[in-house]
Amino acid sequence: MTTETAAIHDALPPGPRSALHACALALGASRGPTLLRSAVPQWEATLRSRIGDQLFAPADAGRPAAQAWVGAVWLEPQRQTWRAELGEIAAELPGGGLLSIIVSLPLAFLHGGGSPASLGMLPSGAWQLRRGLTRSGFRVERTFAFHTPRSSMLHWLATRLRSRRPDWSDRVHSAMRRRFAASDFILPLATAGLIQARAGMRP
């Protein structure tokens, strides 16, 4: 990771930073071109720095034309365009391909992040997205919510304890790592979410 991309990564809010890290872990096991749709250049730069050169935009001339997409990443779906973009992804991604979606949630506003145009800023945005995935032939496999009030509280407590009781601070950090992600994505008690869905897998 270059100094510039490291600075971009460090400047990201905790929610998107954690979601991108989890997304990169899932993508690291795949081999081949991965379709990328992104509305946030900073998120895209961070993800590229973590998984190398396997991400390609739909019309990217550098994509290995002989290879089918092995997966797709969709960063911050927008309210005005998400249905059309989901249709394009569904048309491109072969059956069984994994689609990873990172989206800001309403609580992001309280942490100085998130775009008003993001689908996830709506209280019903995550529900709309999940329903759209099902209608487009995707099966949602995993959903995660990052930087919940509980994890924020544990981080604050661990920071306060660091100078006086480092042993307690370590224990709190350990507890925070166990709360790295909450599995209940529907509740808007987080700043960012990660949805992983499989293409061509209608219920």
Disulfide bonds with the S-S distance in Angstrom:
none
